[in-house]
Amino acid sequence: MKRMLSGFAHFCAAAVYLTTFPAFAVDNIESATAPDLTSVRAKIEARNYAGALAELRDLADNNQQADVYNLMGFTLRKTGDYRTSLTYYTKALELQPDHRAAREYLGELYVETGDLPKAEEQVALLKELCPGGCEELEDLQKAISTKYGN
């Protein structure tokens, strides 16, 4: 599975590199039928993780969207529920392997849990997804540097 995901990530990175896309917000859903995440984002920004989780659980039940799962993982990680957070990041990446925010946040999860090699794997994948650099890559590298001094 890991090899298949890595191969798919290479394919997606090449597609992103060879195609010009508009810049999207970290958790922007491209579908016209996607749920509105404005309220969730506001709750997360206000650190109202319980409120965000309640809203996200309802959304996750009815929407198989990478951004919903990514934000669920982010919110769970912020509450210290690393195991469940990992589950939601994994779901987000199964739906959208090139989801840069999910890669960043998964890497930050690994930093927080002391798994530097897995965090570095996410750095490598982000370098493939955004060869010219991107905010997600910079943020993950900063988190690693802050914790490990690299």
C-alpha positions, -999 to 999 in steps of 0.1 A, spaced: 0 0 0 28 24 9 46 17 -24 13 22 -43 6 54 -25 41 67 -31 38 58 -68 5 76 -70 20 106 -52 48 107 -79 21 106 -106 1 134 -89 33 155 -84 41 152 -121 5 162 -130 7 192 -108 41 202 -121 30 199 -157 -4 216 -153 -11 252 -142 -37 254 -115 -50 284 -96 -39 287 -60 -63 272 -35 -67 278 2 -52 251 25 -86 233 28 -104 246 -2 -129 221 -17 -131 223 -55 -166 207 -59 -196 229 -63 -215 205 -40 -190 207 -12 -201 217 23 -195 252 35 -166 250 60 -166 287 70 -182 280 104 -158 251 111 -128 273 102 -140 301 125 -144 276 154 -109 262 148 -94 296 146 -111 305 179 -98 272 193 -133 260 199 -123 224 190 -154 208 206 -177 229 185 -156 223 154 -156 185 161 -194 184 165 -199 202 132 -172 182 114 -187 149 126 -220 158 110 -203 168 78 -181 137 77 -211 115 80 -226 130 48 -196 141 28 -166 121 16 -145 151 11 -107 152 17 -110 187 32 -136 176 57 -115 146 68 -83 168 69 -100 194 92 -113 165 113 -78 152 116 -64 186 124 -90 193 151 -86 159 167 -48 164 167 -52 197 185 -73 179 212 -45 153 216 -64 124 200 -35 114 178 -47 80 169 -81 91 156 -64 121 139 -42 97 120 -73 79 108 -88 110 94 -56 122 77 -53 88 61 -89 90 48 -82 125 34 -51 112 16 -69 81 3 -94 105 -14 -68 130 -25 -32 118 -23 -19 153 -34 -37 171 -6 -9 193 6 -25 204 38 -32 168 49 4 160 41 16 190 62 -7 182 91 1 145 90 38 154 91 31 177 121 13 148 138 45 127 134 66 156 148 43 159 178 45 121 184 82 120 180 84 101 146 109 122 127 114 96 99 77 97 90 76 135 93 105 136 68 86 113 45 59 139 43 85 166 36 98 146 7 62 141 -7 55 179 -3 87 186 -22 74 165 -50 40 181 -49 53 216 -49 88 216 -64 89 254 -63 80 255 -26 48 261 -9 34 272 25 26 237 36 62 225 30 77 256 48 53 251 78 62 214 82 100 221 78 96 248 105 78 224 128 106 199 124 133 225 129 115 238 160 113 204 176 146 188 164 167 218 156 174 206 120 
